[in-house]
Every structure is written in C-alpha cells, then in structure tokens.
Amino acid sequence: MRLNKYLAHAGVGARRAVEELIVAGRVRVNGKTVRELATDVAAGSRVEVDNVPVRVATRKTYWIVNKPAGVMTTMSDPQGRRTIVDLIPRDFPRIVPVGRLDYDTSGVLLLTDDGDLANTLSHPRFGVDKTYRAVVRGRLLPSDMRELLEGVRLDEFRAAGAKVRVVASRADVTVLDITIHEGKNRQVRRMLESVEHPVVTLTRTRFGPIALGSLAPGQGRAPTARELAALRAVGSAATD
C-alpha cells in the first residue's frame, strides 16, 4: 500500500494533509525518514508520524462532538490553547476531524480514522451541506437575503449561493440559519460581513446527515446506525 494511502487509512488525515507530512519529513517507515509520496508500505512495517506509531485499524471509529467556541480543531496547538483532542475519549484510537470549525465557532464536528470517507466528506467539490445558526448584528433586509442567495464575492473567490432562513429579527440583531456546501476559511462569517451583518455567535447545527440535536457543548457520541449509513451513502455517491 502506498504510504499516503496508508496514513489516510490510519486516520492521520486526508490525502492532501498526509502528503504534506511526508514531504516535510515527519514520517518514518521502519526507522527511516521518507519524503517520497510513492513509498510502499509492506505488511508488518512500522510507520511513525512525529515519532508516534500509527497503524491501520481493521475496525473504523466514528465520533461526533459538539465543539465549544474557544477550542482549536487541530490535534495540537503551539500556543497551548485547548484542542479537539481534549474532547476525545482517552481509550480511542487516533481519530482526526473531518474538516474544521473556526476557533470562535461551536457546533457539530465529525472525527474518524476512516481516511477515505474523511477525504470525500471534507473535499469542497463533493458539496456536503453544512448548516449554521448565526446571530448577526442588525436587521437582515430582503436585499441582503437576495445577495446571499445569489452568492457573494469575497477576497480570493466568489462564494456560491447559500440557503438562508430568518429565525428571529429585531432592530439590532437577526437570528438566521444559513446552509453552504463549500468550506473556505471563515466563509460564513465573511459572507455575512460582506452584507454588513457581522456575526455575534455562530454554531454549526448540521454536517451532511449529522445533526447537532441536544448534544451539550464539549460532549460527544457515536453516530447512530442510520447516520453512519447516510454518511457512507454520501461518500459512495461522491465517488461514483
């Protein structure tokens, strides 16, 4: 098995992320640092990332958490901030986030060691819907709604149109649900800022077929059989 595929299957990260680890010299096979993406991993080989052994599990692990604001969606943080690792049970194998949520954004986040599924679900071209509950400053006008529905120009790209539903509105604040299928850095915040309604709070309430529901901040749960089947169906449809 190719090294990049091995690492993805081991849950280290999506293909692009593990390829960056290999090129950076952070991966060793049988005690030797390798930088070639085409490296083959034979059965019984010892593979390490940052000196930590990794292996392909025969049974995949899936975990859903409600990430609180103020938690990094990374496995470590050089500034010592709290990370998603603090929300994973200690006896779990290595699992990684599927995509990410901003530091200031809370909500539903899927973690897994199923590298193929993670790669599919997190790739922008497969268009997995993500729904957020946003509290924004000011009253959202029909012209603002129309602009968000049609798509807005951000600095480096044009964001595709979003689905928007106003939940509540006052003169100074609007509560809305917004659904996007892309996942650029701070995209929802930037889209709302572009129509002059900066975000006060932002919570992701749904990721594909996974709903946040009543899961408390910082808590986690395993997906139901129905949710897991839906996730796999999304992955299968995307690769057909």
URUR-V118400 format. One record per helix or strand of 2 or more residues. SS is the DSSP state (2 for helix, 1 for strand). FROM is the first residue (numbers start at 0). TO is the last residue. Records with the same first field share a line. If there is no record, write none. Layout:
BEGIN
SS: FROM-TO + FROM-TO
END
This chain:
BEGIN
2: 2-8 + 14-22 + 83-86 + 114-121 + 123-125 + 141-149 + 186-193 + 224-238
1: 26-28 + 31-32 + 46-48 + 51-53 + 61-66 + 95-96 + 105-111 + 129-136 + 151-152 + 157-158 + 162-168 + 172-179 + 198-206 + 209-210 + 219-220
END
